Amino acid sequence: MSKISETINRARAAFNSGKTKPLEFRLRQLENLLRMMEEKEKDFTAALKADLHKGEWPAYYEEIIYAVEETKHAIANLPQWILDEPVEKDSQRKDDVPYIHSEPMGVVLIMGAWNYPFNLTIQPLVGAIAAGNAVVIKPSELSEQTAITLAKMIPQYLDKVIKKIVAETSSGGFCANDVIAHLGLHSLPFGGVGDSGMGSYHGKDSFRTCSHRRSCLIRPLKKEESDKIRFPPFPAKVTHK
């Protein structure tokens, strides 16, 4: 068996064991990831300089800071994110309890990019861990030193294997005490999971599934004080307040 297959099988076994799903485990992994970025900042900025000739300031403010903020945001909000999400119901379902229960996908593959090799690897990792998945990371081989540093540091900080019936089973949808009745509610997505097919449709979820959710931001032409960290000349060193 190849090394890649062994890695994937180990990650899949970890996920199937259920160890990645509890909130406490997810938060602990995110906290460890944050600690890694804080304690090994110099190692990562040195790797980014070796790969892309980035100085300490742009390496931190173009890559590391975004991953740090993403992790802090996830830690602060994850206890709310994992709660079941109530959805609207119609007059025919007034006594029913419709809601959306978020489940982890399973084993997530993250393929890093060479041009932002730290941020575009760690930011998706934050979301994958927060969602309760096991993760396999493939950093870009074109940014060799960053890939080597990630491979060295991550195992030092993260676990190497990264209602009752609803929480312990996985399905595209779920209907208790009846069959397929949830098809009648436009506020509940309807679809598959795993081998039965990914994605969902129904009401607005059909629109979302068949749409590219394009992120848009229009900023004023006037430069703000916060823009100073993005454009040269940069200070020689990063100073944390």
BAGU-583320 format. One record per residue (C-alpha): x, y, z; residue in one letter. Coordinates in pm, whole numbers. Layout:
BEGIN
px, py, pz, rest
X, Y, Z, A $
...
***
This chain:
BEGIN
px, py, pz, rest
0, 0, 0, M $
134, 344, -91, S $
213, 608, 170, K $
-71, 825, 37, I $
-323, 542, 75, S $
-201, 474, 427, E $
-242, 841, 519, T $
-596, 856, 380, I $
-695, 529, 548, N $
-558, 654, 881, R $
-755, 978, 848, A $
-1069, 788, 751, R $
-1031, 554, 1049, A $
-994, 856, 1279, A $
-1310, 1012, 1142, F $
-1505, 687, 1162, N $
-1403, 651, 1527, S $
-1596, 971, 1601, G $
-1305, 1145, 1773, K $
-1312, 1453, 1548, T $
-1680, 1533, 1605, K $
-1711, 1655, 1968, P $
-1704, 2032, 2014, L $
-1435, 2005, 2281, E $
-1202, 1822, 2041, F $
-1258, 2075, 1763, R $
-1191, 2371, 1992, L $
-880, 2210, 2136, R $
-739, 2151, 1788, Q $
-813, 2510, 1684, L $
-651, 2644, 2000, E $
-343, 2431, 1931, N $
-334, 2560, 1573, L $
-346, 2918, 1700, L $
-66, 2844, 1945, R $
143, 2698, 1663, M $
111, 3018, 1460, M $
202, 3233, 1759, E $
496, 3024, 1877, E $
640, 2938, 1534, K $
579, 3269, 1359, E $
951, 3323, 1293, K $
985, 2978, 1139, D $
701, 3044, 897, F $
817, 3393, 800, T $
1166, 3253, 735, A $
1019, 2980, 515, A $
813, 3234, 320, L $
1123, 3446, 268, K $
1315, 3144, 137, A $
1036, 3047, -104, D $
896, 3381, -219, L $
1150, 3639, -98, H $
888, 3793, 130, K $
1019, 4014, 407, G $
906, 3958, 763, E $
638, 4230, 748, W $
461, 4124, 425, P $
495, 3757, 520, A $
307, 3822, 844, Y $
50, 4073, 719, Y $
-17, 3908, 381, E $
-44, 3550, 507, E $
-11, 3466, 874, I $
-237, 3736, 1021, I $
-534, 3621, 810, Y $
-498, 3265, 932, A $
-462, 3384, 1291, V $
-778, 3597, 1269, E $
-967, 3314, 1096, E $
-877, 3077, 1379, T $
-977, 3324, 1652, K $
-1307, 3385, 1474, H $
-1380, 3013, 1452, A $
-1297, 2953, 1819, I $
-1526, 3237, 1927, A $
-1820, 3134, 1709, N $
-1802, 2756, 1678, L $
-2026, 2684, 1981, P $
-2299, 2878, 1798, Q $
-2222, 2740, 1451, W $
-2277, 2378, 1553, I $
-2625, 2437, 1693, L $
-2919, 2304, 1496, D $
-3064, 2580, 1277, E $
-3443, 2623, 1296, P $
-3614, 2695, 965, V $
-3954, 2838, 876, E $
-4254, 2606, 845, K $
-4586, 2635, 668, D $
-4938, 2603, 808, S $
-4954, 2231, 727, Q $
-4647, 2165, 943, R $
-4730, 2384, 1242, K $
-4675, 2100, 1492, D $
-4355, 1975, 1326, D $
-4002, 2077, 1426, V $
-3795, 2142, 1111, P $
-3429, 2230, 1144, Y $
-3093, 2192, 971, I $
-2830, 1979, 1144, H $
-2474, 2035, 1016, S $
-2262, 1721, 977, E $
-1891, 1689, 892, P $
-1814, 1566, 540, M $
-1556, 1306, 652, G $
-1199, 1323, 523, V $
-1109, 1658, 365, V $
-815, 1704, 127, L $
-655, 2049, 133, I $
-422, 2129, -156, M $
-206, 2431, -89, G $
-110, 2696, -346, A $
244, 2807, -422, W $
181, 3183, -422, N $
21, 3201, -75, Y $
148, 2869, 60, P $
75, 2937, 427, F $
-257, 3120, 421, N $
-422, 2910, 149, L $
-333, 2596, 343, T $
-413, 2702, 699, I $
-736, 2899, 639, Q $
-917, 2601, 481, P $
-774, 2382, 759, L $
-948, 2600, 1017, V $
-1287, 2545, 853, G $
-1232, 2173, 807, A $
-1139, 2124, 1172, I $
-1423, 2346, 1291, A $
-1670, 2134, 1093, A $
-1545, 1815, 1261, G $
-1357, 1657, 972, N $
-1035, 1460, 953, A $
-790, 1638, 724, V $
-517, 1542, 479, V $
-292, 1834, 377, I $
-96, 1853, 50, K $
116, 2171, 56, P $
251, 2302, -273, S $
586, 2146, -360, E $
678, 2467, -545, L $
704, 2651, -211, S $
931, 2386, -69, E $
1048, 2543, 255, Q $
695, 2638, 362, T $
580, 2283, 286, A $
867, 2138, 490, I $
795, 2373, 781, T $
423, 2290, 779, L $
501, 1918, 772, A $
735, 1961, 1066, K $
520, 2189, 1284, M $
164, 2065, 1236, I $
220, 1718, 1392, P $
373, 1890, 1696, Q $
51, 2077, 1769, Y $
-243, 1890, 1614, L $
-378, 1543, 1671, D $
-212, 1327, 1406, K $
-534, 1175, 1303, V $
-733, 1450, 1245, I $
-3069, 1424, 1954, K $
-2921, 1097, 1967, K $
-3025, 930, 1640, I $
-2952, 1244, 1438, V $
-2613, 1296, 1599, A $
-2499, 937, 1552, E $
-2608, 873, 1193, T $
-2537, 1043, 863, S $
-2788, 1107, 587, S $
-2884, 1363, 326, G $
-3203, 1437, 519, G $
-3387, 1308, 823, F $
-3757, 1268, 909, C $
-3861, 1128, 1245, A $
-4188, 938, 1293, N $
-4272, 958, 922, D $
-4125, 904, 576, V $
-4021, 1172, 324, I $
-4257, 1430, 478, A $
-3966, 1675, 495, H $
-3988, 1695, 114, L $
-4288, 1924, 158, G $
-4097, 2200, 338, L $
-3918, 2443, 109, H $
-3708, 2567, 401, S $
-3538, 2226, 443, L $
-3269, 2125, 187, P $
-3328, 1788, 23, F $
-3040, 1583, -116, G $
-2779, 1315, -58, G $
-2452, 1266, 123, V $
-2149, 1047, 55, G $
-2207, 771, -202, D $
-2570, 874, -249, S $
-2467, 1207, -400, G $
-2356, 1545, -271, M $
-2545, 1872, -273, G $
-2901, 1969, -196, S $
-3203, 2129, -353, Y $
-3541, 2265, -247, H $
-3646, 2627, -238, G $
-3350, 2857, -186, K $
-3112, 2561, -149, D $
-3169, 2470, -516, S $
-3066, 2826, -600, F $
-2755, 2798, -379, R $
-2652, 2457, -514, T $
-2675, 2573, -875, C $
-2510, 2910, -813, S $
-2153, 3022, -771, H $
-2152, 3230, -452, R $
-1928, 3510, -574, R $
-1768, 3717, -301, S $
-1780, 4091, -376, C $
-1639, 4390, -191, L $
-1643, 4750, -311, I $
-1415, 4981, -116, R $
-1397, 5360, -130, P $
-1111, 5516, -324, L $
-1000, 5704, -16, K $
-713, 5525, 160, K $
-764, 5435, 522, E $
-519, 5412, 809, E $
-540, 5032, 802, S $
-414, 5030, 441, D $
-67, 5133, 555, K $
22, 4777, 651, I $
-50, 4656, 296, R $
170, 4882, 88, F $
541, 4967, 97, P $
755, 5101, 242, P $
731, 4835, 513, F $
903, 4842, 854, P $
1193, 4601, 881, A $
1037, 4407, 1170, K $
696, 4303, 1290, V $
606, 4439, 1633, T $
311, 4301, 1827, H $
126, 4538, 2056, K $
***
